Each structure stands twice: as C-alpha cells, then as structure tokens.
Amino acid sequence: MIIAPSLLAANLGKLESEIKRITRAGADWIHLDIMDGHFVQNLSFGPDFLKMIKQHTHLPCDVHLMCSKPEILLPHFIKAGADNITVHAELGERAIDLIKSIHTEKRSAGISINPPTPFAVVEPFLDIVDLFLVMSVNPGYGGQSFIEGTVEKIGLADKWRKQREKKLHLEVDGGINFETVKECARMGADTIVSGTTIFHSRCYRRAIERMRNNAIQAAMRTV
C-alpha cells in the first residue's frame, strides 16, 4: 500500500523541514497538485518548487497536472525530476500525446478523472498508462469532504485490471482520512493520497502507519 502525502496541506513556511519530516516518517511518495487557475480555480506549484523538493528527499515525486495546457508545463516538470506525471482524461485525445511524451522521457504516466466524469471516459486510456487517479473531491482546494460515489470508479478499474492482468496503480485523492481510506482500499485502491489528515497530525509517522494499516486491513477483508 503506497502512502503519498500531499504537499498542498503542508506548512509551506517550513517546507524543507516538512519534506524531511515526511520522508523520515515513512511516506512512499510525495504528491504534488499542480494547478493553473484555469482548469481549476486555484494556483499552486511550479517546476522550480519540485526541483527544490528533490534536493531534500529521495522519495519519488508524484505530479498531478490539473492544467488546461499541460503540454506547456510538462517538459519543465520532467526536467525538474518528476517521477510520475498524471494528466486528465477530460483533455480528450490531447491526453494521448501527453502520455506518449511522458513515456518517451522514461517516466511513469497516469490518467485522472474528476468526480462528475464517468468511468467510460477514462477506460480507453487505461491500456497505455501506469496509474489511474480517481479524484474523490472536486479538484482545486485541500481539506474538502470525501464524495462517496467516486469509489465505484475504483471498483470498476480494479475489475478491469484483474480481467486483463494489467499492472496498474489505482490511486485516490481527496478527503482521505483514517476512515474513508478503508472504503477506497476495499474497492481496490493501492495508492493513497492524503494531505490534511497527515500534515495536521502531531506525529507524521504514526499518521502514515495508521493510514497504511487501515488500508491494508480493509483490503485483506475483500480477499
């Protein structure tokens, strides 16, 4: 079970310390939400931010491009050291070229959908990506409440990959706490993005361990 704390919820005034703490605490990945103020109504991090992060951690950096024109930013985030880059199925056929570009640079590629978008929209992309990210809140801001209906997409994707014996990470992001993670894991999620629950905990290590254990135990009950 991969736990990927989202830096959107970190104390950005103490960013170097936060990155080192989350690395020592046992996180598997570090998750970055990249917002352009257009695809979503918020602005977040740029490529130089990622470059700085890479100086303070050995963890893979999972970059989620919530952008209308990710093709502009993509080369810069690759150069900055992104390990996985996820784009949105809502971009339509443009997403195919983006995924090809990511793979050409020997990086892992992901595809994501927003809560209102049906699973059928993303299904054609699943054969050509390494990761499927289900947004369980409407993207743009941290600290939102989990949208229950989104977990159905995780279940559909899990069924899809089992039928095809496809290696595909199923990632979920949005409103993930110690309880909602159980529901996601039961449906097949194996990569958990959590911001507020982890970064607002007194002890990051205990929070990550609890998140991982809750997910593993819930997943085992479905076997």
SEZAKOL-410352 format. One record per residue (C-alpha): residue number from 1; residue in one letter; chain; x, y, z. Coordinates in nm, 3 decimals, decimal comma. Example, Ala and Ser with C-alpha at 12.3 -4.5 7.8 and 13.67 -1.06 7.14 Angstrom:
% SEZAKOL-410352
+-----+---------+--------+---------+---------+---------+
: num : residuo : cadena :    east :   north :      up :
+-----+---------+--------+---------+---------+---------+
:   1 :       a :      A :   1,230 :  -0,450 :   0,780 :
:   2 :       s :      A :   1,367 :  -0,106 :   0,714 :
+-----+---------+--------+---------+---------+---------+
END
This chain:
% SEZAKOL-410352
+-----+---------+--------+---------+---------+---------+
: num : residuo : cadena :    east :   north :      up :
+-----+---------+--------+---------+---------+---------+
:   1 :       m :      A :   0,000 :   0,000 :   0,000 :
:   2 :       i :      A :   0,158 :   0,328 :  -0,115 :
:   3 :       i :      A :   0,102 :   0,635 :   0,101 :
:   4 :       a :      A :   0,164 :   0,965 :  -0,079 :
:   5 :       p :      A :   0,126 :   1,274 :   0,143 :
:   6 :       s :      A :   0,005 :   1,577 :  -0,050 :
:   7 :       l :      A :   0,222 :   1,884 :  -0,004 :
:   8 :       l :      A :  -0,078 :   2,109 :  -0,065 :
:   9 :       a :      A :  -0,158 :   2,062 :   0,306 :
:  10 :       a :      A :   0,199 :   2,108 :   0,434 :
:  11 :       n :      A :   0,325 :   2,413 :   0,621 :
:  12 :       l :      A :   0,482 :   2,588 :   0,323 :
:  13 :       g :      A :   0,659 :   2,833 :   0,553 :
:  14 :       k :      A :   0,866 :   2,541 :   0,681 :
:  15 :       l :      A :   0,878 :   2,342 :   0,359 :
:  16 :       e :      A :   1,230 :   2,199 :   0,387 :
:  17 :       s :      A :   1,154 :   2,073 :   0,737 :
:  18 :       e :      A :   0,819 :   1,931 :   0,626 :
:  19 :       i :      A :   0,975 :   1,737 :   0,339 :
:  20 :       k :      A :   1,244 :   1,591 :   0,562 :
:  21 :       r :      A :   0,990 :   1,501 :   0,832 :
:  22 :       i :      A :   0,754 :   1,328 :   0,590 :
:  23 :       t :      A :   1,046 :   1,138 :   0,436 :
:  24 :       r :      A :   1,167 :   1,015 :   0,777 :
:  25 :       a :      A :   0,809 :   0,930 :   0,875 :
:  26 :       g :      A :   0,786 :   0,651 :   0,619 :
:  27 :       a :      A :   0,598 :   0,805 :   0,327 :
:  28 :       d :      A :   0,635 :   0,614 :   0,000 :
:  29 :       w :      A :   0,581 :   0,900 :  -0,245 :
:  30 :       i :      A :   0,535 :   1,276 :  -0,227 :
:  31 :       h :      A :   0,230 :   1,408 :  -0,412 :
:  32 :       l :      A :   0,217 :   1,749 :  -0,580 :
:  33 :       d :      A :  -0,103 :   1,907 :  -0,713 :
:  34 :       i :      A :  -0,018 :   2,146 :  -0,995 :
:  35 :       m :      A :  -0,299 :   2,397 :  -1,055 :
:  36 :       d :      A :  -0,310 :   2,663 :  -1,323 :
:  37 :       g :      A :  -0,602 :   2,881 :  -1,209 :
:  38 :       h :      A :  -0,794 :   2,780 :  -1,523 :
:  39 :       f :      A :  -0,859 :   2,405 :  -1,524 :
:  40 :       v :      A :  -0,923 :   2,454 :  -1,151 :
:  41 :       q :      A :  -0,980 :   2,784 :  -0,970 :
:  42 :       n :      A :  -0,655 :   2,786 :  -0,778 :
:  43 :       l :      A :  -0,282 :   2,826 :  -0,831 :
:  44 :       s :      A :  -0,018 :   2,608 :  -0,669 :
:  45 :       f :      A :   0,334 :   2,494 :  -0,750 :
:  46 :       g :      A :   0,574 :   2,537 :  -1,041 :
:  47 :       p :      A :   0,867 :   2,328 :  -1,170 :
:  48 :       d :      A :   1,122 :   2,514 :  -0,954 :
:  49 :       f :      A :   0,923 :   2,408 :  -0,648 :
:  50 :       l :      A :   0,966 :   2,044 :  -0,749 :
:  51 :       k :      A :   1,336 :   2,096 :  -0,817 :
:  52 :       m :      A :   1,379 :   2,226 :  -0,463 :
:  53 :       i :      A :   1,185 :   1,931 :  -0,317 :
:  54 :       k :      A :   1,414 :   1,683 :  -0,493 :
:  55 :       q :      A :   1,710 :   1,834 :  -0,307 :
:  56 :       h :      A :   1,565 :   1,723 :   0,028 :
:  57 :       t :      A :   1,418 :   1,378 :  -0,034 :
:  58 :       h :      A :   1,491 :   1,052 :  -0,211 :
:  59 :       l :      A :   1,119 :   0,974 :  -0,243 :
:  60 :       p :      A :   0,951 :   0,954 :  -0,585 :
:  61 :       c :      A :   0,756 :   1,267 :  -0,668 :
:  62 :       d :      A :   0,404 :   1,210 :  -0,798 :
:  63 :       v :      A :   0,296 :   1,514 :  -1,003 :
:  64 :       h :      A :  -0,071 :   1,571 :  -1,085 :
:  65 :       l :      A :  -0,115 :   1,829 :  -1,363 :
:  66 :       m :      A :  -0,457 :   1,991 :  -1,316 :
:  67 :       c :      A :  -0,398 :   2,224 :  -1,607 :
:  68 :       s :      A :  -0,575 :   2,329 :  -1,926 :
:  69 :       k :      A :  -0,249 :   2,328 :  -2,123 :
:  70 :       p :      A :  -0,024 :   2,071 :  -1,954 :
:  71 :       e :      A :   0,184 :   2,039 :  -2,269 :
:  72 :       i :      A :   0,341 :   2,377 :  -2,179 :
:  73 :       l :      A :   0,444 :   2,267 :  -1,830 :
:  74 :       l :      A :   0,520 :   1,902 :  -1,899 :
:  75 :       p :      A :   0,882 :   1,939 :  -2,026 :
:  76 :       h :      A :   0,969 :   2,161 :  -1,729 :
:  77 :       f :      A :   0,836 :   1,916 :  -1,472 :
:  78 :       i :      A :   1,020 :   1,631 :  -1,641 :
:  79 :       k :      A :   1,342 :   1,832 :  -1,629 :
:  80 :       a :      A :   1,274 :   1,918 :  -1,262 :
:  81 :       g :      A :   1,265 :   1,548 :  -1,176 :
:  82 :       a :      A :   0,902 :   1,431 :  -1,170 :
:  83 :       d :      A :   0,886 :   1,051 :  -1,138 :
:  84 :       n :      A :   0,518 :   1,007 :  -1,221 :
:  85 :       i :      A :   0,309 :   1,261 :  -1,411 :
:  86 :       t :      A :  -0,069 :   1,240 :  -1,427 :
:  87 :       v :      A :  -0,287 :   1,426 :  -1,676 :
:  88 :       h :      A :  -0,665 :   1,441 :  -1,709 :
:  89 :       a :      A :  -0,893 :   1,233 :  -1,928 :
:  90 :       e :      A :  -1,112 :   1,543 :  -1,962 :
:  91 :       l :      A :  -0,849 :   1,673 :  -2,207 :
:  92 :       g :      A :  -0,972 :   1,416 :  -2,458 :
:  93 :       e :      A :  -0,737 :   1,297 :  -2,733 :
:  94 :       r :      A :  -0,475 :   1,551 :  -2,625 :
:  95 :       a :      A :  -0,408 :   1,326 :  -2,326 :
:  96 :       i :      A :  -0,280 :   1,051 :  -2,556 :
:  97 :       d :      A :   0,006 :   1,263 :  -2,689 :
:  98 :       l :      A :   0,089 :   1,378 :  -2,336 :
:  99 :       i :      A :   0,110 :   1,019 :  -2,212 :
: 100 :       k :      A :   0,336 :   0,927 :  -2,504 :
: 101 :       s :      A :   0,563 :   1,223 :  -2,423 :
: 102 :       i :      A :   0,586 :   1,117 :  -2,059 :
: 103 :       h :      A :   0,679 :   0,761 :  -2,155 :
: 104 :       t :      A :   0,933 :   0,884 :  -2,408 :
: 105 :       e :      A :   1,113 :   1,052 :  -2,117 :
: 106 :       k :      A :   1,110 :   0,718 :  -1,926 :
: 107 :       r :      A :   0,867 :   0,844 :  -1,662 :
: 108 :       s :      A :   0,555 :   0,679 :  -1,529 :
: 109 :       a :      A :   0,232 :   0,820 :  -1,673 :
: 110 :       g :      A :  -0,107 :   0,849 :  -1,507 :
: 111 :       i :      A :  -0,459 :   0,944 :  -1,610 :
: 112 :       s :      A :  -0,715 :   1,108 :  -1,383 :
: 113 :       i :      A :  -1,084 :   1,196 :  -1,384 :
: 114 :       n :      A :  -1,288 :   1,443 :  -1,180 :
: 115 :       p :      A :  -1,588 :   1,329 :  -0,972 :
: 116 :       p :      A :  -1,858 :   1,413 :  -1,233 :
: 117 :       t :      A :  -1,673 :   1,230 :  -1,514 :
: 118 :       p :      A :  -1,796 :   0,873 :  -1,577 :
: 119 :       f :      A :  -1,559 :   0,577 :  -1,582 :
: 120 :       a :      A :  -1,633 :   0,518 :  -1,952 :
: 121 :       v :      A :  -1,439 :   0,836 :  -2,037 :
: 122 :       v :      A :  -1,116 :   0,708 :  -1,883 :
: 123 :       e :      A :  -1,141 :   0,341 :  -1,978 :
: 124 :       p :      A :  -0,984 :   0,383 :  -2,327 :
: 125 :       f :      A :  -0,671 :   0,529 :  -2,165 :
: 126 :       l :      A :  -0,609 :   0,254 :  -1,911 :
: 127 :       d :      A :  -0,414 :   0,030 :  -2,150 :
: 128 :       i :      A :  -0,150 :   0,298 :  -2,208 :
: 129 :       v :      A :  -0,093 :   0,432 :  -1,854 :
: 130 :       d :      A :   0,076 :   0,309 :  -1,538 :
: 131 :       l :      A :  -0,164 :   0,471 :  -1,292 :
: 132 :       f :      A :  -0,529 :   0,571 :  -1,269 :
: 133 :       l :      A :  -0,608 :   0,854 :  -1,026 :
: 134 :       v :      A :  -0,965 :   0,885 :  -0,904 :
: 135 :       m :      A :  -1,045 :   1,231 :  -0,768 :
: 136 :       s :      A :  -1,275 :   1,187 :  -0,470 :
: 137 :       v :      A :  -1,331 :   1,563 :  -0,431 :
: 138 :       n :      A :  -1,375 :   1,836 :  -0,689 :
: 139 :       p :      A :  -1,015 :   1,946 :  -0,750 :
: 140 :       g :      A :  -0,883 :   2,286 :  -0,659 :
: 141 :       y :      A :  -0,863 :   2,307 :  -0,281 :
: 142 :       g :      A :  -0,745 :   2,088 :   0,005 :
: 143 :       g :      A :  -0,950 :   1,991 :   0,308 :
: 144 :       q :      A :  -1,270 :   1,901 :   0,121 :
: 145 :       s :      A :  -1,508 :   1,623 :   0,222 :
: 146 :       f :      A :  -1,490 :   1,284 :   0,052 :
: 147 :       i :      A :  -1,751 :   1,225 :  -0,221 :
: 148 :       e :      A :  -1,891 :   0,876 :  -0,156 :
: 149 :       g :      A :  -2,000 :   0,796 :  -0,512 :
: 150 :       t :      A :  -1,647 :   0,818 :  -0,650 :
: 151 :       v :      A :  -1,537 :   0,484 :  -0,504 :
: 152 :       e :      A :  -1,742 :   0,299 :  -0,763 :
: 153 :       k :      A :  -1,485 :   0,404 :  -1,024 :
: 154 :       i :      A :  -1,208 :   0,244 :  -0,819 :
: 155 :       g :      A :  -1,404 :  -0,080 :  -0,815 :
: 156 :       l :      A :  -1,463 :  -0,068 :  -1,191 :
: 157 :       a :      A :  -1,093 :  -0,005 :  -1,255 :
: 158 :       d :      A :  -0,993 :  -0,287 :  -1,021 :
: 159 :       k :      A :  -1,224 :  -0,525 :  -1,208 :
: 160 :       w :      A :  -1,081 :  -0,401 :  -1,539 :
: 161 :       r :      A :  -0,718 :  -0,463 :  -1,441 :
: 162 :       k :      A :  -0,791 :  -0,806 :  -1,293 :
: 163 :       q :      A :  -0,969 :  -0,920 :  -1,608 :
: 164 :       r :      A :  -0,672 :  -0,813 :  -1,820 :
: 165 :       e :      A :  -0,399 :  -0,900 :  -1,566 :
: 166 :       k :      A :  -0,275 :  -0,544 :  -1,609 :
: 167 :       k :      A :  -0,025 :  -0,383 :  -1,374 :
: 168 :       l :      A :  -0,197 :  -0,055 :  -1,293 :
: 169 :       h :      A :  -0,175 :   0,156 :  -0,979 :
: 170 :       l :      A :  -0,517 :   0,267 :  -0,855 :
: 171 :       e :      A :  -0,471 :   0,598 :  -0,678 :
: 172 :       v :      A :  -0,731 :   0,803 :  -0,492 :
: 173 :       d :      A :  -0,706 :   1,165 :  -0,381 :
: 174 :       g :      A :  -0,947 :   1,388 :  -0,191 :
: 175 :       g :      A :  -1,092 :   1,378 :   0,157 :
: 176 :       i :      A :  -0,889 :   1,072 :   0,253 :
: 177 :       n :      A :  -0,880 :   1,020 :   0,628 :
: 178 :       f :      A :  -0,841 :   0,717 :   0,854 :
: 179 :       e :      A :  -1,198 :   0,605 :   0,780 :
: 180 :       t :      A :  -1,250 :   0,689 :   0,413 :
: 181 :       v :      A :  -0,924 :   0,514 :   0,326 :
: 182 :       k :      A :  -1,086 :   0,186 :   0,431 :
: 183 :       e :      A :  -1,363 :   0,221 :   0,175 :
: 184 :       c :      A :  -1,115 :   0,307 :  -0,101 :
: 185 :       a :      A :  -0,890 :   0,010 :  -0,017 :
: 186 :       r :      A :  -1,186 :  -0,229 :  -0,011 :
: 187 :       m :      A :  -1,267 :  -0,120 :  -0,366 :
: 188 :       g :      A :  -0,910 :  -0,184 :  -0,483 :
: 189 :       a :      A :  -0,713 :   0,139 :  -0,432 :
: 190 :       d :      A :  -0,344 :   0,067 :  -0,368 :
: 191 :       t :      A :  -0,207 :   0,424 :  -0,373 :
: 192 :       i :      A :  -0,342 :   0,671 :  -0,120 :
: 193 :       v :      A :  -0,300 :   1,047 :  -0,139 :
: 194 :       s :      A :  -0,374 :   1,227 :   0,187 :
: 195 :       g :      A :  -0,295 :   1,585 :   0,280 :
: 196 :       t :      A :  -0,482 :   1,734 :   0,574 :
: 197 :       t :      A :  -0,509 :   1,412 :   0,776 :
: 198 :       i :      A :  -0,134 :   1,352 :   0,767 :
: 199 :       f :      A :   0,005 :   1,704 :   0,781 :
: 200 :       h :      A :  -0,234 :   1,814 :   1,057 :
: 201 :       s :      A :  -0,130 :   1,521 :   1,276 :
: 202 :       r :      A :   0,118 :   1,574 :   1,560 :
: 203 :       c :      A :   0,321 :   1,269 :   1,458 :
: 204 :       y :      A :   0,354 :   1,210 :   1,085 :
: 205 :       r :      A :   0,495 :   0,861 :   1,135 :
: 206 :       r :      A :   0,200 :   0,745 :   1,343 :
: 207 :       a :      A :  -0,045 :   0,903 :   1,097 :
: 208 :       i :      A :   0,116 :   0,729 :   0,799 :
: 209 :       e :      A :   0,133 :   0,396 :   0,980 :
: 210 :       r :      A :  -0,232 :   0,421 :   1,081 :
: 211 :       m :      A :  -0,336 :   0,518 :   0,728 :
: 212 :       r :      A :  -0,141 :   0,227 :   0,578 :
: 213 :       n :      A :  -0,260 :  -0,027 :   0,833 :
: 214 :       n :      A :  -0,625 :   0,075 :   0,795 :
: 215 :       a :      A :  -0,594 :   0,042 :   0,417 :
: 216 :       i :      A :  -0,418 :  -0,296 :   0,429 :
: 217 :       q :      A :  -0,665 :  -0,443 :   0,676 :
: 218 :       a :      A :  -0,962 :  -0,323 :   0,471 :
: 219 :       a :      A :  -0,813 :  -0,464 :   0,150 :
: 220 :       m :      A :  -0,747 :  -0,802 :   0,315 :
: 221 :       r :      A :  -1,112 :  -0,835 :   0,411 :
: 222 :       t :      A :  -1,206 :  -0,841 :   0,042 :
: 223 :       v :      A :  -0,969 :  -1,126 :  -0,046 :
+-----+---------+--------+---------+---------+---------+
END
